[in-house]
Amino acid sequence: MSAPVVVVGAGQAACQFVASLRQGGHQGPLVVLGQEASPPYQRPPLSKAFLRDGDASALLLRPLSFFDTARCELRLDTRVQGIDVQAAEVLLADGERLPYAALVLGTGARARRLPGLAADAPRVHVLRSLAHAQALRAGLGGCRRLAVVGGGYVGLEVAAAARAQGIDVTVFEAALRVMQRSVGEATSRRVQRVHEDQGVRLRLGVSLDGVRASEEGVWLASGGQTEAFDALVVGIGALPRIELAQAAGIECARGIVVDEQGRTSASGVFAIGDCTESRDGARPRLESVQGAIDQAKAAAAAIAGRAPPPPAVPWFWSDQYTHRLQVAGLPQGHDAVVLRQGAGERAVAQSVWYLRGDRVLCVEALDAAGDFMAGRALIRTGTPVNPAQLADPLFPLQPASASASALVAAPV
């Protein structure tokens, strides 16, 4: 029997890779190795719906029958100890040496922790895995005062979920505004106002002088003051899991370095998802569902001997309270910003457009799903736009695919 294609990691990227590899016609054996005992699940809902309903069954990426249909051996609760790139083998913790015809690393990322604070500190939570979310959900059950360190996607989504349960929330953020590394100033200000209206206390531009945790509570010191909380959530980003690749001599920087089809520096070894970084530096390291899916499709095409799929427009989303933030594209290189604000009942709704010349690079849409969809289409097609029309909330935006001339540039 020929050696299988082996996937290390059982997350979003791995599941998409399995589907795409079979759709691409690859007939050889296929093995997915997952370190967690749980079947592959979605991570984005862990900081949103799961904290409210606790329904783990709703998180499944695919039913287990999918792996049978795809003729894929799914091994859960399996730890990979090393990679022998010369022998083309994966070394498992139980001593097995698993040969591979091609190896795909979908090892993901781990949550950053506060320096000097033990990983098992009581009443302190991070949020990256199902086990983390289950522990946090249980902890919120008896919580009256919650501290959140980090005003990014995870921190603000947890803050929203906690406020919905009537918990008093304080967010500590070192930057001068929330989501500073993710969105522009106009979107940041609107999201900040949403949280302030919900009673969240935002401590912006502050650094922590110290954190102490015990079974009785958590104490945060900042600016000469110490505050007591029942629990602490640390949401300060994630670190790509690159240790296996590094130990095997595979080129790594902040992530595992890959080309546009996921190829690493080692022959026959690919990497996909949150653990990766672009070799040419043309695109920053992205942690997103869509990014994982796109990379998985590209790597599967390479292994199946098919042409790579066309590059997709990157997009992200966040649910906070009853609001949805959707972002398409990347703003790097823009030379103009256009704000489109809703009116009346849609007073909260707005979209922010980043342009280079008369082309859209990125759109940030808050409660403006139509603007988001139009923006994705305009980015994909490169259709020229009229900034004055973009700014007019009464001007109807249509996806460029439906009406390529709807936003054709005209003198302003």
Phi, psi and omega in degrees: 000136181289157179293147181276164161283126184248132177247125177260113186115141184229049180255204183302313182296318182296315180297318178295321180299315179302311181298314184290324180296317178290321178296332179280359174096002179291128186251353185288171180295153187216131181229133175245128181251116180248131182285328180280157179280341182282145172300157183308132185224163178281138177267324182307321181291349182300328180262006183235257187299322184297326179293339177271312189253341178065021184271096182291331182295332180285350183273344188304130177289320180214148171294153180301333179297336178302318183290326174295313180298323181278002182052050181241128176277115180258115178250112179263167179053041184237121182258131176268128184263333181187172179230128174254097185288335179289317180272353184056057180223148172257132182260118181267156184298334180276006177098349180291142173250111185259112179289155178224145171276324171212148181239133179239120179264113175238055191280352173072213184216163177243154180289137172292146177241159179290131178302139176083358180251124184299145181300331181257022180302132182295145176065013178247129186235145162242170185220100177220330185240169176299319179298320176300314182295321178295319178294318180294317180300318178295320180294325179292337182301328180245023186261133174254323180233121182243133171257138175236124175259114182117118181255040176262201183304304185296313182301316182286327177293320176294319178301317179296316180296321180291318179296326178297338177264008178081015181275139176286127187234134171236128179252127176255125182223128181290330179286168183278351176211161180287152177053033186298328182273358186244324184223167180282177188295319183295317178292318179302315181298318182292318178297320178300318180295322178302314181290320178297321178296335179271003176091009177285133174271122182253117176257097186259149179068030181242151174242150180274133176272340180178154177225132176232134182229140175214180178294342181272337182164188180231138180238128179245128178254130180204132177060033178083000179241149177239130180241146181256141180223161176279332182202161180227134172247127179258112180235070186245031175101187185222156178246127180298143178275098185242005188299316180299316180294316180300314181296333180273000179082016179277138184299129178224150170236245171287332175227183174288124186282125183226160172270191187291347176245019174083007180288135176265187179284348180262134181300131177079004181246128179241162174218143184218153173089206189294345182276358191255165175215139183294134180294319185274356179071009182291334181228134179293162178295122184248135174249099182202156176299312183296322178298319178296317180296315182296317179294322179297317179297319182293317180294320179298320179297319180297316182289325180279355180075029179254163176293143180294148176292156178297147180299139182261160175283121179295143178212157185218164175207161177210133175255124178223118189058233178262011186257148177235126175257129179231133182234133176234139178083182180230137187276356185304130178090008181285153177236004177205150178232131180239129179257128178241112186252142176285173180221161177062234182295340180259034185299327179286329186296139174197160171224145179241127186247131179252121186243151164237109189067234179252023180246143180276129174261325187202149172224136174246115187241121176252116183054036182221068185298324179296319177296320179299313181295319178296319180297316178301317181294319180293324177293315183296319185270343182070024180294130178293150183231161176257113183303324180295322177291321177301321184284343184274111182293344179271348179280122183287126175268134178235144176306138183301332180293333181272326181211087186297342181262001186298327183236028181299136185301139177218161178303139181261000000 
